[in-house]
Amino acid sequence: MTRTKTALITGAAGGLGRATVERLGAGGWRVFATDLPGPRLDALGGADELIPLAMDVAERASVEACRETVAAREGGLDAIVNFAGVLEVGAMIELEEATYARLLDVNLLGTFRVNQVFFPLVQARGGRIVNLSSETGWQSGAPFNGAYASSKHAIEAYTDSLRRELMFLGVPVIKIQPGPFRTEMVASIEARFAQLARTSEHFGALLETVGALTASEARKAHDPALVADAVWKALSTTRPRAAYSVKPDPTRSLLDRLPIAAADRVLHLALTRLRR
């Protein structure tokens, strides 16, 4: 009899995480769907092979308690899929230190904690680790996206090192690099830019301009199911790729191919004209 494969997904109540929970469930996997406690997590319950668990990736004690629950029920994992994350925008010179620290604690150290704490369960099954990066993880940082971009640049470096370490233990590590996708996190960004524009000492008008551009891009965002499909490929193929790029924004990709000085000039000219 074939054993049911089991995955742990963090950030499972968010748009990308929820889509991946549904994709793996449809593929016959048992899924431990973890997220912060609340109605969104509770709404995931119902299916026999879907087990919602409250877990805060920013608290090691919470991660360890969740591991004990999973270990008692399963004894091993075929996959960890790290989707837990937060988005923050704003000028790096004005960003609150506590806000930046919180973002890094969730996006970077949260992934680090989960992988470290749950690794024995993955190793026991010869499983895989999937980390959520972003197109911003390999692109040059954009104005007012430095906090989020730096967390994803760090995820890129962390994941590359982890992959090159765990290949000696037979555990594949894969990056998912999405472009713009429809999520609750992205949907709230226009209001956040407007709020920052009202309080910024240096960049009020520019924040309004970039906020409007970002909102316009968000309206063209893609279906999260495409990211879920990429995760499915990463977990089901015999030889997964190191990274799966999913619908990167073509304009940003083109800008990133320019020499740095040229890209800076293009950005400065375009945003200055739009701000007028």
C-alpha positions as CSV (number, residue, x, y, z in Angstrom):
1,M,0.0,0.0,0.0
2,T,1.4,3.4,-1.0
3,R,2.0,5.7,2.0
4,T,0.3,9.1,1.9
5,K,2.8,11.9,1.5
6,T,2.8,14.6,4.1
7,A,3.7,18.3,3.9
8,L,3.9,21.2,6.4
9,I,2.9,24.5,4.9
10,T,3.5,27.8,6.7
11,G,1.5,30.9,5.9
12,A,-1.2,28.5,4.8
13,A,-4.1,30.9,5.3
14,G,-2.7,33.5,2.8
15,G,-3.3,33.6,-0.9
16,L,-0.3,31.6,-2.1
17,G,-0.3,29.3,0.9
18,R,-4.0,28.5,0.6
19,A,-3.7,27.8,-3.1
20,T,-0.8,25.4,-2.4
21,V,-2.8,23.7,0.4
22,E,-5.6,23.1,-2.1
23,R,-3.2,21.8,-4.8
24,L,-1.4,19.3,-2.6
25,G,-4.7,18.2,-1.1
26,A,-6.1,17.6,-4.6
27,G,-2.9,15.6,-5.4
28,G,-3.5,13.2,-2.4
29,W,-1.1,14.7,0.1
30,R,-1.8,15.1,3.8
31,V,-1.2,18.7,4.7
32,F,-0.4,20.3,8.1
33,A,-1.6,23.9,7.3
34,T,0.0,26.3,9.7
35,D,-0.6,30.0,10.2
36,L,-1.3,32.5,13.0
37,P,-4.5,31.6,15.0
38,G,-7.7,33.2,13.7
39,P,-10.7,32.8,11.4
40,R,-8.6,32.4,8.2
41,L,-6.8,29.4,9.7
42,D,-10.0,28.0,11.1
43,A,-11.6,28.2,7.6
44,L,-9.1,25.8,6.2
45,G,-10.5,22.9,8.2
46,G,-12.9,20.3,7.0
47,A,-11.0,17.8,4.8
48,D,-9.8,14.6,6.4
49,E,-6.2,15.1,5.2
50,L,-6.0,18.8,6.0
51,I,-4.9,19.6,9.6
52,P,-4.9,23.3,10.5
53,L,-2.3,24.1,13.2
54,A,-1.7,27.5,14.8
55,M,2.0,28.5,14.6
56,D,3.9,31.8,14.8
57,V,7.1,31.4,12.8
58,A,8.5,34.4,14.8
59,E,8.3,32.5,18.1
60,R,10.6,29.5,18.4
61,A,8.6,28.0,21.2
62,S,5.5,28.0,18.9
63,V,7.5,26.3,16.1
64,E,8.8,23.7,18.5
65,A,5.3,23.0,19.9
66,C,4.0,22.5,16.4
67,R,6.8,20.1,15.6
68,E,5.9,18.0,18.6
69,T,2.3,17.8,17.4
70,V,3.3,16.8,13.9
71,A,5.9,14.3,15.1
72,A,3.4,12.6,17.4
73,R,1.0,12.2,14.5
74,E,3.3,11.5,11.6
75,G,6.9,10.8,12.6
76,G,8.2,12.4,9.5
77,L,7.5,14.9,6.6
78,D,7.9,14.6,2.9
79,A,8.0,18.4,2.5
80,I,8.3,21.7,4.2
81,V,6.8,24.6,2.2
82,N,7.6,28.1,3.7
83,F,5.1,30.7,2.7
84,A,4.8,32.7,5.9
85,G,5.8,36.3,5.3
86,V,4.9,39.9,5.7
87,L,5.1,42.9,3.3
88,E,6.2,46.4,4.3
89,V,6.9,49.4,2.1
90,G,8.4,52.7,2.8
91,A,11.5,54.8,2.5
92,M,14.6,53.1,4.1
93,I,15.6,56.4,5.7
94,E,12.3,56.7,7.4
95,L,11.3,53.1,8.2
96,E,10.9,52.3,11.9
97,E,13.6,50.0,13.1
98,A,11.0,47.8,14.9
99,T,9.0,47.4,11.6
100,Y,12.1,46.3,9.7
101,A,13.1,44.0,12.5
102,R,9.7,42.4,12.5
103,L,9.7,41.9,8.7
104,L,13.1,40.2,8.9
105,D,12.1,38.1,11.9
106,V,9.2,36.6,9.9
107,N,10.4,36.5,6.3
108,L,14.0,35.4,7.0
109,L,14.4,34.1,10.5
110,G,10.9,32.5,10.4
111,T,12.0,30.4,7.4
112,F,15.3,29.6,9.2
113,R,13.5,28.5,12.4
114,V,11.0,26.3,10.7
115,N,13.6,24.5,8.6
116,Q,15.9,24.0,11.5
117,V,13.3,22.8,13.9
118,F,11.4,20.5,11.5
119,F,14.5,19.2,9.6
120,P,14.8,15.9,11.5
121,L,11.2,15.1,10.3
122,V,12.2,15.9,6.7
123,Q,15.4,14.0,6.9
124,A,13.6,10.9,8.3
125,R,11.5,10.7,5.2
126,G,14.1,11.9,2.6
127,G,11.8,14.9,2.0
128,R,12.3,18.3,0.4
129,I,12.3,21.9,1.5
130,V,10.7,24.7,-0.5
131,N,11.4,28.3,0.4
132,L,9.4,31.3,-1.0
133,S,11.6,33.9,-2.5
134,S,10.4,36.5,-5.0
135,E,11.3,38.1,-8.2
136,T,12.6,40.9,-5.9
137,G,15.1,38.4,-4.5
138,W,17.2,38.4,-7.7
139,Q,16.4,41.9,-8.9
140,S,17.9,45.2,-7.8
141,G,15.8,46.8,-5.0
142,A,13.1,49.3,-6.1
143,P,12.3,52.5,-4.4
144,F,10.3,52.0,-1.2
145,N,10.6,48.2,-1.4
146,G,14.0,47.9,0.2
147,A,12.8,46.2,3.4
148,Y,10.9,43.4,1.6
149,A,13.5,43.1,-1.1
150,S,16.4,42.8,1.3
151,S,14.5,40.0,3.1
152,K,14.1,38.1,-0.2
153,H,17.7,38.7,-1.2
154,A,18.6,37.2,2.1
155,I,16.3,34.2,1.4
156,E,18.0,33.7,-1.9
157,A,21.5,33.5,-0.2
158,Y,20.2,31.4,2.7
159,T,18.5,29.0,0.4
160,D,21.5,28.6,-1.9
161,S,23.7,27.8,1.1
162,L,21.2,25.4,2.6
163,R,20.8,23.6,-0.7
164,R,24.5,23.2,-1.1
165,E,24.8,21.8,2.4
166,L,21.8,19.5,2.4
167,M,22.6,18.0,-1.0
168,F,25.2,16.0,1.0
169,L,22.4,14.6,3.1
170,G,20.1,13.9,0.2
171,V,17.5,16.6,0.9
172,P,16.7,18.9,-2.1
173,V,16.0,22.6,-1.3
174,I,14.1,24.6,-3.8
175,K,13.3,28.3,-4.3
176,I,10.0,29.6,-5.7
177,Q,10.4,33.1,-7.2
178,P,6.9,34.6,-7.9
179,G,6.2,37.8,-9.7
180,P,3.0,39.7,-8.9
181,F,0.2,37.5,-7.6
182,R,-3.2,38.2,-6.2
183,T,-3.0,38.0,-2.4
184,E,-4.4,39.9,0.6
185,M,-0.9,41.2,1.3
186,V,-0.6,42.8,-2.1
187,A,-4.2,44.1,-2.0
188,S,-3.6,46.3,1.0
189,I,-0.5,48.0,-0.5
190,E,-2.2,51.1,-2.0
191,A,-3.7,52.1,1.3
192,R,-0.3,51.7,3.0
193,F,1.4,53.9,0.4
194,A,-1.2,56.6,0.9
195,Q,-0.7,56.5,4.6
196,L,3.0,56.8,4.3
197,A,2.7,59.7,1.8
198,R,0.8,61.7,4.4
199,T,3.5,61.3,7.1
200,S,6.7,61.2,5.1
201,E,9.1,64.0,5.7
202,H,11.0,63.7,2.3
203,F,9.0,61.6,-0.1
204,G,5.3,62.4,0.1
205,A,4.5,63.0,-3.6
206,L,6.9,60.3,-4.7
207,L,5.3,57.8,-2.4
208,E,1.9,58.7,-3.9
209,T,3.3,58.1,-7.4
210,V,4.9,54.8,-6.6
211,G,1.8,53.7,-4.7
212,A,-0.4,54.4,-7.7
213,L,2.0,52.5,-10.0
214,T,2.1,49.5,-7.6
215,A,-1.6,49.4,-7.3
216,S,-1.9,49.4,-11.1
217,E,0.5,46.5,-11.3
218,A,-1.4,44.7,-8.5
219,R,-4.6,44.8,-10.6
220,K,-2.7,42.8,-13.3
221,A,-1.5,40.2,-10.8
222,H,-1.8,36.5,-11.5
223,D,-3.7,33.6,-10.1
224,P,-2.0,32.1,-7.0
225,A,-2.8,28.7,-8.5
226,L,0.2,29.1,-10.8
227,V,2.5,29.3,-7.8
228,A,0.8,26.3,-6.3
229,D,1.5,24.4,-9.6
230,A,5.2,25.3,-9.4
231,V,5.4,24.0,-5.8
232,W,3.7,20.8,-7.0
233,K,6.3,20.4,-9.7
234,A,9.1,21.0,-7.2
235,L,7.7,18.3,-5.0
236,S,6.7,15.7,-7.6
237,T,9.4,15.7,-10.2
238,T,12.3,13.3,-9.7
239,R,15.0,16.0,-10.1
240,P,13.7,19.4,-9.1
241,R,15.3,22.5,-10.2
242,A,17.1,24.8,-7.8
243,A,14.6,27.6,-8.5
244,Y,11.2,28.1,-10.2
245,S,10.5,31.6,-11.5
246,V,6.8,32.1,-11.8
247,K,5.4,35.0,-14.0
248,P,8.0,37.6,-13.3
249,D,7.0,41.2,-14.2
250,P,8.5,41.8,-17.7
251,T,9.2,45.5,-17.1
252,R,11.1,45.0,-13.9
253,S,13.0,42.1,-15.5
254,L,14.0,44.3,-18.4
255,L,15.0,47.2,-16.1
256,D,17.1,44.8,-14.1
257,R,19.1,43.8,-17.3
258,L,20.3,47.3,-17.8
259,P,23.6,48.5,-16.3
260,I,23.0,49.8,-12.8
261,A,23.7,53.5,-13.7
262,A,21.4,53.3,-16.7
263,A,18.6,51.7,-14.6
264,D,18.9,54.4,-12.0
265,R,18.6,57.1,-14.7
266,V,15.6,55.4,-16.2
267,L,13.9,55.2,-12.8
268,H,14.7,58.7,-11.9
269,L,13.4,60.1,-15.2
270,A,10.2,58.0,-15.2
271,L,9.2,58.7,-11.6
272,T,10.1,62.4,-11.9
273,R,7.8,62.8,-14.9
274,L,5.0,60.8,-13.3
275,R,5.2,62.8,-10.1
276,R,4.6,66.2,-11.9
